[in-house]
Amino acid sequence: MVFARGDPGLAWCELTVTNNPLRRSPRELRRQLNALSDRHGGARAITQSTHAIPQAYRRLAPERPSPAEELTLKRLIRGQYRSRGVLPDALLIATVDTEVGVWALDADRLHGVPHVGDGIVADGAGPIAEWFVDPEYVTRATRRLVLFALVPLGVPDGAVEEALTIAAEIVKCREKAP
């Protein structure tokens, strides 16, 4: 895991996958999403803004909800967290469980090391995505992933490491599933 310090910083890890990372989630992962939906209702949406990690994200971008708050609000509107495939589900679970925003890139499409710019995540070729926006870099053919987290000042390294680990383990665990 690599941490690039600053405010905000960027943390990332790389992993290899053998299957399409956007394939349909197996039943077990969809059940995990349903259980997460049951645990995260209206009370969480109300109190989440008082948690330290969402507050750190809001200091970074006051006009936006934190990544975890945004997912919680979408859950309330839709009635549940909906499965969108193994990788998107892994990113959702990691973000909701830790409140640290996690996104993914196709490592083979990167030009150098990802870094944070003024309101953007970029690489050597230029901007990849705005903060808090899914870069949509990963395709069905992606076989090397970079999972990354935007890390505002005040977000503990342990929470960031946990978020990236959760996402990586879900993706890698589902590699072995039929």
OpenMM code with the backbone's topology and positions (N, CA, C; nanometers):
from openmm import Vec3, app, unit

residues = "MET VAL PHE ALA ARG GLY ASP PRO GLY LEU ALA TRP CYS GLU LEU THR VAL THR ASN ASN PRO LEU ARG ARG SER PRO ARG GLU LEU ARG ARG GLN LEU ASN ALA LEU SER ASP ARG HIS GLY GLY ALA ARG ALA ILE THR GLN SER THR HIS ALA ILE PRO GLN ALA TYR ARG ARG LEU ALA PRO GLU ARG PRO SER PRO ALA GLU GLU LEU THR LEU LYS ARG LEU ILE ARG GLY GLN TYR ARG SER ARG GLY VAL LEU PRO ASP ALA LEU LEU ILE ALA THR VAL ASP THR GLU VAL GLY VAL TRP ALA LEU ASP ALA ASP ARG LEU HIS GLY VAL PRO HIS VAL GLY ASP GLY ILE VAL ALA ASP GLY ALA GLY PRO ILE ALA GLU TRP PHE VAL ASP PRO GLU TYR VAL THR ARG ALA THR ARG ARG LEU VAL LEU PHE ALA LEU VAL PRO LEU GLY VAL PRO ASP GLY ALA VAL GLU GLU ALA LEU THR ILE ALA ALA GLU ILE VAL LYS CYS ARG GLU LYS ALA PRO".split()
positions = [
    Vec3(0.0851, -0.1169, 0.0000),
    Vec3(0.0000, 0.0000, 0.0000),
    Vec3(0.0895, 0.1229, 0.0000),
    Vec3(0.0574, 0.2193, -0.0824),
    Vec3(0.1362, 0.3399, -0.0942),
    Vec3(0.0526, 0.4579, -0.0461),
    Vec3(0.1130, 0.5416, 0.0381),
    Vec3(0.0477, 0.6637, 0.0835),
    Vec3(0.1252, 0.7822, 0.0295),
    Vec3(0.0582, 0.8721, -0.0401),
    Vec3(0.1179, 0.9981, -0.0817),
    Vec3(0.0623, 1.1046, 0.0129),
    Vec3(0.1471, 1.1633, 0.0925),
    Vec3(0.1043, 1.2578, 0.1958),
    Vec3(0.0688, 1.3927, 0.1361),
    Vec3(-0.0068, 1.4687, 0.2094),
    Vec3(-0.0513, 1.6019, 0.1703),
    Vec3(-0.1932, 1.6187, 0.2170),
    Vec3(-0.2522, 1.7315, 0.1895),
    Vec3(-0.3935, 1.7503, 0.2223),
    Vec3(-0.4661, 1.7954, 0.0971),
    Vec3(-0.5344, 1.7084, 0.0311),
    Vec3(-0.5496, 1.5673, 0.0667),
    Vec3(-0.4327, 1.4846, 0.0161),
    Vec3(-0.4222, 1.3673, 0.0726),
    Vec3(-0.3250, 1.2699, 0.0255),
    Vec3(-0.3952, 1.1666, -0.0603),
    Vec3(-0.3188, 1.0719, -0.1072),
    Vec3(-0.3738, 0.9637, -0.1872),
    Vec3(-0.3090, 0.8341, -0.1403),
    Vec3(-0.3896, 0.7336, -0.1210),
    Vec3(-0.3388, 0.6016, -0.0851),
    Vec3(-0.3870, 0.5049, -0.1919),
    Vec3(-0.3031, 0.4086, -0.2275),
    Vec3(-0.3463, 0.3124, -0.3289),
    Vec3(-0.2725, 0.1806, -0.3121),
    Vec3(-0.3322, 0.0790, -0.3710),
    Vec3(-0.2700, -0.0523, -0.3779),
    Vec3(-0.3035, -0.1108, -0.5145),
    Vec3(-0.2217, -0.2024, -0.5578),
    Vec3(-0.2424, -0.2644, -0.6887),
    Vec3(-0.2676, -0.4124, -0.6702),
    Vec3(-0.3571, -0.4694, -0.7500),
    Vec3(-0.3803, -0.6124, -0.7470),
    Vec3(-0.4123, -0.6624, -0.8866),
    Vec3(-0.3835, -0.7899, -0.9064),
    Vec3(-0.4094, -0.8562, -1.0336),
    Vec3(-0.5352, -0.9398, -1.0205),
    Vec3(-0.6189, -0.9365, -1.1225),
    Vec3(-0.7401, -1.0185, -1.1250),
    Vec3(-0.7359, -1.1052, -1.2506),
    Vec3(-0.7959, -1.2219, -1.2418),
    Vec3(-0.7972, -1.3107, -1.3579),
    Vec3(-0.9309, -1.3065, -1.4313),
    Vec3(-1.0354, -1.2613, -1.3613),
    Vec3(-1.1692, -1.2554, -1.4206),
    Vec3(-1.2125, -1.1107, -1.4438),
    Vec3(-1.3142, -1.0941, -1.5213),
    Vec3(-1.3754, -0.9643, -1.5452),
    Vec3(-1.4151, -0.9021, -1.4101),
    Vec3(-1.3579, -0.7889, -1.3711),
    Vec3(-1.3909, -0.7300, -1.2414),
    Vec3(-1.5318, -0.6708, -1.2356),
    Vec3(-1.5962, -0.6558, -1.3498),
    Vec3(-1.7310, -0.5973, -1.3529),
    Vec3(-1.8398, -0.7037, -1.3666),
    Vec3(-1.7992, -0.8319, -1.3585),
    Vec3(-1.8966, -0.9397, -1.3736),
    Vec3(-2.0010, -0.9337, -1.2624),
    Vec3(-2.1105, -1.0017, -1.2863),
    Vec3(-2.2207, -1.0081, -1.1888),
    Vec3(-2.1703, -1.0628, -1.0556),
    Vec3(-2.2142, -1.0016, -0.9485),
    Vec3(-2.1762, -1.0477, -0.8150),
    Vec3(-2.2435, -1.1797, -0.7831),
    Vec3(-2.1713, -1.2692, -0.7170),
    Vec3(-2.2339, -1.3946, -0.6763),
    Vec3(-2.3392, -1.3690, -0.5686),
    Vec3(-2.4258, -1.4647, -0.5500),
    Vec3(-2.5363, -1.4528, -0.4545),
    Vec3(-2.4875, -1.4118, -0.3154),
    Vec3(-2.3772, -1.4690, -0.2708),
    Vec3(-2.3230, -1.4387, -0.1374),
    Vec3(-2.2901, -1.2895, -0.1224),
    Vec3(-2.2311, -1.2297, -0.2242),
    Vec3(-2.1970, -1.0875, -0.2190),
    Vec3(-2.3238, -1.0016, -0.2230),
    Vec3(-2.4212, -1.0426, -0.3020),
    Vec3(-2.5486, -0.9696, -0.3054),
    Vec3(-2.6186, -0.9767, -0.1690),
    Vec3(-2.6088, -1.0909, -0.1030),
    Vec3(-2.6648, -1.1045, 0.0328),
    Vec3(-2.5932, -1.0106, 0.1301),
    Vec3(-2.4614, -0.9997, 0.1138),
    Vec3(-2.3841, -0.9094, 0.1993),
    Vec3(-2.4317, -0.7649, 0.1814),
    Vec3(-2.4601, -0.7256, 0.0583),
    Vec3(-2.5137, -0.5917, 0.0319),
    Vec3(-2.6513, -0.5726, 0.0973),
    Vec3(-2.7356, -0.6749, 0.0882),
    Vec3(-2.8675, -0.6666, 0.1515),
    Vec3(-2.8551, -0.6515, 0.3023),
    Vec3(-2.7636, -0.7253, 0.3632),
    Vec3(-2.7425, -0.7138, 0.5082),
    Vec3(-2.6910, -0.5751, 0.5437),
    Vec3(-2.6041, -0.5207, 0.4608),
    Vec3(-2.5532, -0.3852, 0.4824),
    Vec3(-2.6667, -0.2836, 0.4712),
    Vec3(-2.7556, -0.3037, 0.3760),
    Vec3(-2.8730, -0.2164, 0.3613),
    Vec3(-2.9580, -0.2184, 0.4872),
    Vec3(-2.9751, -0.3362, 0.5452),
    Vec3(-3.0556, -0.3485, 0.6674),
    Vec3(-2.9926, -0.2748, 0.7846),
    Vec3(-2.8591, -0.2717, 0.7897),
    Vec3(-2.7900, -0.2050, 0.9005),
    Vec3(-2.7847, -0.0534, 0.8852),
    Vec3(-2.7952, -0.0037, 0.7624),
    Vec3(-2.7755, 0.1394, 0.7379),
    Vec3(-2.9049, 0.2052, 0.6932),
    Vec3(-2.9800, 0.2525, 0.7884),
    Vec3(-3.1066, 0.3162, 0.7586),
    Vec3(-3.1033, 0.4655, 0.7854),
    Vec3(-3.2199, 0.5190, 0.8134),
    Vec3(-3.2362, 0.6623, 0.8329),
    Vec3(-3.1567, 0.7176, 0.9493),
    Vec3(-3.1500, 0.6432, 1.0585),
    Vec3(-3.0757, 0.6913, 1.1754),
    Vec3(-2.9287, 0.7123, 1.1410),
    Vec3(-2.8725, 0.6210, 1.0635),
    Vec3(-2.7322, 0.6357, 1.0235),
    Vec3(-2.7151, 0.7598, 0.9356),
    Vec3(-2.8081, 0.7809, 0.8450),
    Vec3(-2.7987, 0.8972, 0.7563),
    Vec3(-2.7996, 1.0273, 0.8365),
    Vec3(-2.8785, 1.0294, 0.9435),
    Vec3(-2.8876, 1.1501, 1.0261),
    Vec3(-2.7607, 1.1729, 1.1065),
    Vec3(-2.7059, 1.0669, 1.1647),
    Vec3(-2.5896, 1.0818, 1.2535),
    Vec3(-2.4560, 1.0766, 1.1811),
    Vec3(-2.4535, 1.0283, 1.0599),
    Vec3(-2.3267, 1.0096, 0.9887),
    Vec3(-2.2497, 1.1404, 0.9734),
    Vec3(-2.3180, 1.2500, 0.9581),
    Vec3(-2.2500, 1.3781, 0.9397),
    Vec3(-2.1713, 1.4209, 1.0631),
    Vec3(-2.1966, 1.3587, 1.1782),
    Vec3(-2.1227, 1.3925, 1.2999),
    Vec3(-1.9962, 1.3082, 1.3158),
    Vec3(-1.9759, 1.2099, 1.2311),
    Vec3(-1.8583, 1.1230, 1.2401),
    Vec3(-1.7352, 1.1967, 1.1857),
    Vec3(-1.6195, 1.1620, 1.2399),
    Vec3(-1.4949, 1.2321, 1.2064),
    Vec3(-1.4557, 1.2189, 1.0593),
    Vec3(-1.4675, 1.1003, 1.0022),
    Vec3(-1.4226, 1.0821, 0.8639),
    Vec3(-1.5105, 1.1579, 0.7646),
    Vec3(-1.6444, 1.1481, 0.7718),
    Vec3(-1.7252, 1.2313, 0.6820),
    Vec3(-1.6991, 1.3813, 0.7001),
    Vec3(-1.6735, 1.4245, 0.8235),
    Vec3(-1.6427, 1.5664, 0.8455),
    Vec3(-1.5126, 1.6060, 0.7758),
    Vec3(-1.4132, 1.5177, 0.7777),
    Vec3(-1.2862, 1.5466, 0.7098),
    Vec3(-1.3085, 1.5627, 0.5586),
    Vec3(-1.3915, 1.4758, 0.5001),
    Vec3(-1.4217, 1.4887, 0.3571),
    Vec3(-1.4977, 1.6178, 0.3282),
    Vec3(-1.5895, 1.6566, 0.4181),
    Vec3(-1.6660, 1.7791, 0.3941),
    Vec3(-1.5800, 1.9039, 0.4078),
    Vec3(-1.4764, 1.9000, 0.4933),
    Vec3(-1.3832, 2.0136, 0.5010),
    Vec3(-1.3079, 2.0278, 0.3692),
    Vec3(-1.2824, 1.9166, 0.3040),
    Vec3(-1.2117, 1.9167, 0.1762),
    Vec3(-1.2997, 1.9718, 0.0640),
    Vec3(-1.4267, 1.9334, 0.0648),
    Vec3(-1.5217, 1.9762, -0.0387),
    Vec3(-1.6553, 2.0076, 0.0287),
    Vec3(-1.6694, 2.1269, 0.0864),
    Vec3(-1.7888, 2.1601, 0.1661),
    Vec3(-1.9210, 2.1520, 0.0897),
    Vec3(-1.9159, 2.1637, -0.0413),
    Vec3(-2.0386, 2.1622, -0.1209),
    Vec3(-2.0902, 2.0211, -0.1480),
    Vec3(-2.0147, 1.9197, -0.1083),
    Vec3(-2.0512, 1.7808, -0.1387),
    Vec3(-2.0658, 1.6996, -0.0112),
    Vec3(-2.1556, 1.6010, -0.0132),
    Vec3(-2.1538, 1.5038, 0.0977),
    Vec3(-2.0289, 1.4167, 0.0839),
    Vec3(-1.9868, 1.3563, 0.1926),
    Vec3(-1.8731, 1.2641, 0.1849),
    Vec3(-1.9133, 1.1447, 0.0982),
    Vec3(-1.8158, 1.0682, 0.0491),
    Vec3(-1.8517, 0.9496, -0.0315),
    Vec3(-1.9446, 0.8539, 0.0429),
    Vec3(-1.9198, 0.8310, 0.1709),
    Vec3(-2.0054, 0.7400, 0.2481),
    Vec3(-2.1451, 0.7981, 0.2657),
    Vec3(-2.1542, 0.9272, 0.2925),
    Vec3(-2.2858, 0.9903, 0.3073),
    Vec3(-2.3650, 0.9833, 0.1771),
    Vec3(-2.2972, 1.0049, 0.0664),
    Vec3(-2.3648, 0.9985, -0.0637),
    Vec3(-2.4236, 0.8595, -0.0881),
    Vec3(-2.3462, 0.7565, -0.0551),
    Vec3(-2.3962, 0.6196, -0.0719),
    Vec3(-2.5122, 0.5902, 0.0225),
    Vec3(-2.5056, 0.6407, 0.1445),
    Vec3(-2.6144, 0.6208, 0.2411),
    Vec3(-2.7415, 0.6892, 0.1927),
    Vec3(-2.7287, 0.8099, 0.1399),
    Vec3(-2.8460, 0.8815, 0.0879),
    Vec3(-2.9065, 0.8067, -0.0313),
    Vec3(-2.8220, 0.7567, -0.1210),
    Vec3(-2.8722, 0.6785, -0.2346),
    Vec3(-2.9438, 0.5535, -0.1865),
    Vec3(-2.8909, 0.4910, -0.0815),
    Vec3(-2.9545, 0.3723, -0.0245),
    Vec3(-3.0941, 0.4058, 0.0258),
    Vec3(-3.1085, 0.5209, 0.0927),
    Vec3(-3.2401, 0.5605, 0.1447),
    Vec3(-3.3388, 0.5867, 0.0314),
    Vec3(-3.2920, 0.6508, -0.0736),
    Vec3(-3.3791, 0.6825, -0.1873),
    Vec3(-3.4208, 0.5553, -0.2612),
    Vec3(-3.3255, 0.4645, -0.2828),
    Vec3(-3.3528, 0.3417, -0.3597),
    Vec3(-3.4103, 0.2292, -0.2748),
    Vec3(-3.3988, 0.2411, -0.1441),
    Vec3(-3.4500, 0.1378, -0.0554),
    Vec3(-3.3477, 0.0338, -0.0153),
    Vec3(-3.2375, 0.0260, -0.0879),
    Vec3(-3.1317, -0.0696, -0.0545),
    Vec3(-3.0078, -0.0373, -0.1369),
    Vec3(-2.8959, -0.0982, -0.0984),
    Vec3(-2.7769, -0.0913, -0.1820),
    Vec3(-2.7965, -0.1940, -0.2924),
    Vec3(-2.7867, -0.1504, -0.4161),
    Vec3(-2.8087, -0.2406, -0.5295),
    Vec3(-2.6769, -0.2916, -0.5840),
    Vec3(-2.6745, -0.4170, -0.6173),
    Vec3(-2.5545, -0.4787, -0.6728),
    Vec3(-2.5311, -0.4276, -0.8149),
    Vec3(-2.4038, -0.3941, -0.8430),
    Vec3(-2.3667, -0.3470, -0.9762),
    Vec3(-2.2503, -0.4263, -1.0340),
    Vec3(-2.2107, -0.5344, -0.9653),
    Vec3(-2.0980, -0.6152, -1.0108),
    Vec3(-1.9954, -0.6275, -0.8986),
    Vec3(-1.9028, -0.7204, -0.9133),
    Vec3(-1.8084, -0.7511, -0.8064),
    Vec3(-1.7282, -0.6286, -0.7638),
    Vec3(-1.6609, -0.5625, -0.8565),
    Vec3(-1.5776, -0.4483, -0.8185),
    Vec3(-1.6605, -0.3324, -0.7632),
    Vec3(-1.7667, -0.2880, -0.8314),
    Vec3(-1.8455, -0.1793, -0.7729),
    Vec3(-1.9020, -0.2149, -0.6352),
    Vec3(-1.9420, -0.3402, -0.6167),
    Vec3(-1.9944, -0.3818, -0.4861),
    Vec3(-1.8844, -0.3785, -0.3806),
    Vec3(-1.7638, -0.4218, -0.4174),
    Vec3(-1.6508, -0.4191, -0.3232),
    Vec3(-1.6182, -0.2755, -0.2816),
    Vec3(-1.6197, -0.1838, -0.3776),
    Vec3(-1.5910, -0.0433, -0.3471),
    Vec3(-1.6995, 0.0158, -0.2572),
    Vec3(-1.8250, -0.0182, -0.2850),
    Vec3(-1.9365, 0.0297, -0.2035),
    Vec3(-1.9242, -0.0219, -0.0597),
    Vec3(-1.9011, -0.1505, -0.0429),
    Vec3(-1.8920, -0.2088, 0.0906),
    Vec3(-1.7756, -0.1463, 0.1679),
    Vec3(-1.6605, -0.1328, 0.1039),
    Vec3(-1.5446, -0.0736, 0.1710),
    Vec3(-1.5724, 0.0706, 0.2128),
    Vec3(-1.6352, 0.1477, 0.1257),
    Vec3(-1.6643, 0.2877, 0.1557),
    Vec3(-1.7676, 0.3004, 0.2663),
    Vec3(-1.8741, 0.2240, 0.2600),
    Vec3(-1.9799, 0.2334, 0.3603),
    Vec3(-1.9326, 0.1824, 0.4962),
    Vec3(-1.8570, 0.0726, 0.4971),
    Vec3(-1.8104, 0.0159, 0.6240),
    Vec3(-1.7088, 0.1044, 0.6955),
    Vec3(-1.6209, 0.1706, 0.6205),
    Vec3(-1.5122, 0.2481, 0.6826),
    Vec3(-1.5328, 0.3992, 0.6743),
    Vec3(-1.6234, 0.4429, 0.5894),
    Vec3(-1.6509, 0.5839, 0.5597),
    Vec3(-1.5393, 0.6502, 0.4793),
    Vec3(-1.4410, 0.5716, 0.4351),
    Vec3(-1.3321, 0.6201, 0.3501),
    Vec3(-1.3689, 0.5902, 0.2051),
    Vec3(-1.3695, 0.6904, 0.1205),
    Vec3(-1.4036, 0.6711, -0.0204),
    Vec3(-1.2975, 0.5900, -0.0931),
    Vec3(-1.3407, 0.4851, -0.1639),
    Vec3(-1.2489, 0.3995, -0.2395),
    Vec3(-1.2984, 0.3915, -0.3842),
    Vec3(-1.2041, 0.4081, -0.4783),
    Vec3(-1.2341, 0.3996, -0.6200),
    Vec3(-1.1319, 0.3085, -0.6863),
    Vec3(-1.1502, 0.2784, -0.8145),
    Vec3(-1.0590, 0.1872, -0.8846),
    Vec3(-1.0211, 0.2427, -1.0215),
    Vec3(-0.9008, 0.2028, -1.0634),
    Vec3(-0.8478, 0.2375, -1.1948),
    Vec3(-0.7911, 0.1123, -1.2597),
    Vec3(-0.7845, 0.1135, -1.3910),
    Vec3(-0.7144, 0.0097, -1.4659),
    Vec3(-0.5660, 0.0470, -1.4630),
    Vec3(-0.4836, -0.0333, -1.3970),
    Vec3(-0.3410, -0.0019, -1.3816),
    Vec3(-0.2704, 0.0100, -1.5163),
    Vec3(-0.3149, -0.0650, -1.6150),
    Vec3(-0.2505, -0.0615, -1.7466),
    Vec3(-0.2819, 0.0657, -1.8245),
    Vec3(-0.3804, 0.1407, -1.7809),
    Vec3(-0.4152, 0.2665, -1.8484),
    Vec3(-0.3529, 0.3878, -1.7807),
    Vec3(-0.2857, 0.3651, -1.6668),
    Vec3(-0.2208, 0.4752, -1.5961),
    Vec3(-0.0895, 0.5129, -1.6626),
    Vec3(-0.0569, 0.6396, -1.6558),
    Vec3(0.0706, 0.6908, -1.7046),
    Vec3(0.1456, 0.7416, -1.5825),
    Vec3(0.2228, 0.6540, -1.5214),
    Vec3(0.2959, 0.6914, -1.4008),
    Vec3(0.2106, 0.6696, -1.2768),
    Vec3(0.2460, 0.7388, -1.1729),
    Vec3(0.1839, 0.7220, -1.0423),
    Vec3(0.0648, 0.8171, -1.0271),
    Vec3(-0.0481, 0.7680, -0.9754),
    Vec3(-0.1607, 0.8597, -0.9523),
    Vec3(-0.1260, 0.9579, -0.8404),
    Vec3(-0.1764, 1.0789, -0.8536),
    Vec3(-0.1523, 1.1811, -0.7524),
    Vec3(-0.2709, 1.2764, -0.7461),
    Vec3(-0.2721, 1.3584, -0.6429),
    Vec3(-0.3812, 1.4529, -0.6220),
    Vec3(-0.3401, 1.5884, -0.6768),
    Vec3(-0.4317, 1.6492, -0.7523),
    Vec3(-0.4141, 1.7856, -0.7993),
    Vec3(-0.5226, 1.8729, -0.7386),
    Vec3(-0.5406, 1.9890, -0.7905),
    Vec3(-0.6408, 2.0822, -0.7389),
    Vec3(-0.7804, 2.0348, -0.7790),
    Vec3(-0.8435, 1.9591, -0.6909),
    Vec3(-0.9781, 1.9090, -0.7165),
    Vec3(-0.9847, 1.7883, -0.8069),
    Vec3(-0.8688, 1.7315, -0.8406),
    Vec3(-0.8655, 1.6167, -0.9316),
    Vec3(-0.7686, 1.5092, -0.8821),
    Vec3(-0.7877, 1.3892, -0.9344),
    Vec3(-0.6881, 1.2828, -0.9264),
    Vec3(-0.6306, 1.2745, -1.0673),
    Vec3(-0.4973, 1.2703, -1.0761),
    Vec3(-0.4319, 1.2739, -1.2067),
    Vec3(-0.3193, 1.1709, -1.2123),
    Vec3(-0.2679, 1.1520, -1.3332),
    Vec3(-0.1465, 1.0736, -1.3527),
    Vec3(-0.0542, 1.1568, -1.4413),
    Vec3(0.0510, 1.0962, -1.4933),
    Vec3(0.1465, 1.1702, -1.5745),
    Vec3(0.0891, 1.2285, -1.7018),
    Vec3(-0.0222, 1.1750, -1.7495),
    Vec3(-0.0844, 1.2237, -1.8729),
    Vec3(-0.1893, 1.3322, -1.8474),
    Vec3(-0.2252, 1.3524, -1.7211),
    Vec3(-0.3237, 1.4558, -1.6912),
    Vec3(-0.4342, 1.4059, -1.5997),
    Vec3(-0.5449, 1.4802, -1.5947),
    Vec3(-0.6550, 1.4456, -1.5032),
    Vec3(-0.7181, 1.3104, -1.5354),
    Vec3(-0.7539, 1.2390, -1.4269),
    Vec3(-0.8247, 1.1117, -1.4395),
    Vec3(-0.9710, 1.1319, -1.4004),
    Vec3(-0.9914, 1.2009, -1.2890),
    Vec3(-1.1282, 1.2233, -1.2395),
    Vec3(-1.1275, 1.3360, -1.1375),
    Vec3(-1.2435, 1.3976, -1.1227),
    Vec3(-1.2605, 1.4941, -1.0143),
    Vec3(-1.2682, 1.4191, -0.8828),
    Vec3(-1.2362, 1.4879, -0.7722),
    Vec3(-1.2508, 1.4267, -0.6414),
    Vec3(-1.3928, 1.3743, -0.6250),
    Vec3(-1.4076, 1.2602, -0.5627),
    Vec3(-1.5351, 1.1963, -0.5278),
    Vec3(-1.6121, 1.1444, -0.6490),
    Vec3(-1.5513, 1.1447, -0.7668),
    Vec3(-1.6206, 1.0988, -0.8874),
    Vec3(-1.5544, 0.9708, -0.9375),
    Vec3(-1.6354, 0.8700, -0.9671),
    Vec3(-1.5832, 0.7437, -1.0192),
    Vec3(-1.5186, 0.7704, -1.1545),
    Vec3(-1.3890, 0.7369, -1.1695),
    Vec3(-1.3222, 0.7644, -1.2962),
    Vec3(-1.3685, 0.6774, -1.4124),
    Vec3(-1.4410, 0.5690, -1.3852),
    Vec3(-1.4907, 0.4787, -1.4890),
    Vec3(-1.3792, 0.4358, -1.5840),
    Vec3(-1.2656, 0.4058, -1.5272),
    Vec3(-1.1483, 0.3612, -1.6017),
    Vec3(-1.1476, 0.2107, -1.6226),
    Vec3(-1.2149, 0.1371, -1.5357),
    Vec3(-1.2093, -0.0088, -1.5379),
    Vec3(-1.3075, -0.0626, -1.6415),
    Vec3(-1.2609, -0.1594, -1.7196),
    Vec3(-1.3454, -0.2244, -1.8202),
    Vec3(-1.3517, -0.3742, -1.7909),
    Vec3(-1.4289, -0.4444, -1.8679),
    Vec3(-1.4401, -0.5893, -1.8527),
    Vec3(-1.3053, -0.6579, -1.8802),
    Vec3(-1.2193, -0.5946, -1.9585),
    Vec3(-1.0895, -0.6523, -1.9940),
    Vec3(-0.9795, -0.6195, -1.8927),
    Vec3(-1.0073, -0.5353, -1.7957),
    Vec3(-0.9072, -0.4964, -1.6961),
    Vec3(-0.8593, -0.6194, -1.6188),
    Vec3(-0.7273, -0.6311, -1.6039),
    Vec3(-0.6704, -0.7429, -1.5271),
    Vec3(-0.5748, -0.6964, -1.4175),
    Vec3(-0.5386, -0.5690, -1.4198),
    Vec3(-0.4592, -0.5110, -1.3102),
    Vec3(-0.5321, -0.3878, -1.2596),
    Vec3(-0.5675, -0.3932, -1.1327),
    Vec3(-0.6431, -0.2839, -1.0711),
    Vec3(-0.5558, -0.2010, -0.9787),
    Vec3(-0.5822, -0.0731, -0.9747),
    Vec3(-0.5304, 0.0140, -0.8706),
    Vec3(-0.6524, 0.0606, -0.7926),
    Vec3(-0.6588, 0.0231, -0.6654),
    Vec3(-0.7629, 0.0730, -0.5763),
    Vec3(-0.7044, 0.1937, -0.5063),
    Vec3(-0.7798, 0.3046, -0.5013),
    Vec3(-0.7239, 0.4235, -0.4384),
    Vec3(-0.8268, 0.4929, -0.3502),
    Vec3(-0.7731, 0.5674, -0.2539),
    Vec3(-0.8560, 0.6447, -0.1618),
    Vec3(-0.8001, 0.7861, -0.1539),
    Vec3(-0.8867, 0.8827, -0.1658),
    Vec3(-0.8530, 1.0223, -0.1412),
    Vec3(-0.8529, 1.0387, 0.0101),
    Vec3(-0.7458, 1.0927, 0.0666),
    Vec3(-0.7302, 1.0956, 0.2119),
    Vec3(-0.7175, 1.2389, 0.2627),
    Vec3(-0.8295, 1.2982, 0.3083),
    Vec3(-0.8225, 1.4317, 0.3670),
    Vec3(-0.7507, 1.4289, 0.5020),
    Vec3(-0.6992, 1.5427, 0.5426),
    Vec3(-0.6371, 1.5566, 0.6734),
    Vec3(-0.7385, 1.5171, 0.7800),
    Vec3(-0.6968, 1.4348, 0.8739),
    Vec3(-0.7862, 1.3920, 0.9814),
    Vec3(-0.8415, 1.2516, 0.9643),
    Vec3(-0.8185, 1.1896, 0.8502),
    Vec3(-0.8630, 1.0517, 0.8294),
    Vec3(-0.7486, 0.9601, 0.8717),
    Vec3(-0.7716, 0.8730, 0.9693),
    Vec3(-0.6640, 0.7863, 1.0187),
    Vec3(-0.6123, 0.6894, 0.9122),
    Vec3(-0.4805, 0.6702, 0.9121),
    Vec3(-0.4194, 0.5757, 0.8177),
    Vec3(-0.4802, 0.4371, 0.8318),
    Vec3(-0.5121, 0.3966, 0.9551),
    Vec3(-0.5704, 0.2640, 0.9770),
    Vec3(-0.7028, 0.2468, 0.9060),
    Vec3(-0.7848, 0.3505, 0.9042),
    Vec3(-0.9142, 0.3439, 0.8353),
    Vec3(-0.8935, 0.3331, 0.6848),
    Vec3(-0.7953, 0.4044, 0.6333),
    Vec3(-0.7658, 0.3995, 0.4895),
    Vec3(-0.7161, 0.2609, 0.4512),
    Vec3(-0.6228, 0.2075, 0.5300),
    Vec3(-0.5705, 0.0742, 0.5026),
    Vec3(-0.6824, -0.0296, 0.5093),
    Vec3(-0.7709, -0.0165, 0.6081),
    Vec3(-0.8828, -0.1097, 0.6198),
    Vec3(-0.9742, -0.1020, 0.4977),
    Vec3(-1.0038, 0.0191, 0.4517),
    Vec3(-1.0921, 0.0362, 0.3358),
    Vec3(-1.0336, -0.0303, 0.2118),
    Vec3(-0.9056, -0.0056, 0.1848),
    Vec3(-0.8426, -0.0646, 0.0664),
    Vec3(-0.8327, -0.2168, 0.0801),
    Vec3(-0.8073, -0.2640, 0.2010),
    Vec3(-0.7975, -0.4076, 0.2245),
    Vec3(-0.9322, -0.4764, 0.2051),
    Vec3(-1.0390, -0.4163, 0.2569),
    Vec3(-1.1733, -0.4737, 0.2406),
    Vec3(-1.2056, -0.4886, 0.0918),
    Vec3(-1.1848, -0.3807, 0.0164),
    Vec3(-1.2164, -0.3853, -0.1267),
    Vec3(-1.1320, -0.4907, -0.1981),
    Vec3(-1.0015, -0.4934, -0.1691),
    Vec3(-0.9121, -0.5896, -0.2353),
    Vec3(-0.9500, -0.7329, -0.1996),
    Vec3(-0.9812, -0.7575, -0.0733),
    Vec3(-1.0163, -0.8937, -0.0322),
    Vec3(-1.1468, -0.9414, -0.0958),
    Vec3(-1.2438, -0.8532, -0.1084),
    Vec3(-1.3700, -0.8926, -0.1723),
    Vec3(-1.3442, -0.9284, -0.3189),
    Vec3(-1.2681, -0.8454, -0.3877),
    Vec3(-1.2403, -0.8729, -0.5287),
    Vec3(-1.1605, -1.0012, -0.5433),
    Vec3(-1.0560, -1.0189, -0.4624),
    Vec3(-0.9724, -1.1390, -0.4725),
    Vec3(-1.0470, -1.2641, -0.4307),
    Vec3(-1.1296, -1.2544, -0.3255),
    Vec3(-1.2072, -1.3698, -0.2780),
    Vec3(-1.3035, -1.4156, -0.3867),
    Vec3(-1.3635, -1.3233, -0.4580),
    Vec3(-1.4612, -1.3573, -0.5611),
    Vec3(-1.3939, -1.4121, -0.6856),
    Vec3(-1.2597, -1.4023, -0.6944),
    Vec3(-1.1867, -1.4626, -0.8041),
    Vec3(-1.1995, -1.6151, -0.8000),
    Vec3(-1.2053, -1.6685, -0.6773),
    Vec3(-1.2079, -1.8136, -0.6613),
    Vec3(-1.3479, -1.8710, -0.6749),
    Vec3(-1.4482, -1.7848, -0.6618),
    Vec3(-1.5866, -1.8327, -0.6694),
    Vec3(-1.6203, -1.8701, -0.8137),
    Vec3(-1.7059, -1.9693, -0.8337),
    Vec3(-1.7437, -2.0100, -0.9698),
    Vec3(-1.8237, -1.9025, -1.0392),
] * unit.nanometer
topology = app.Topology()
chain = topology.addChain("A")
for resn in residues:
    res = topology.addResidue(resn, chain)
    for name in ("N", "CA", "C"):
        topology.addAtom(name, app.Element.getBySymbol(name[0]), res)
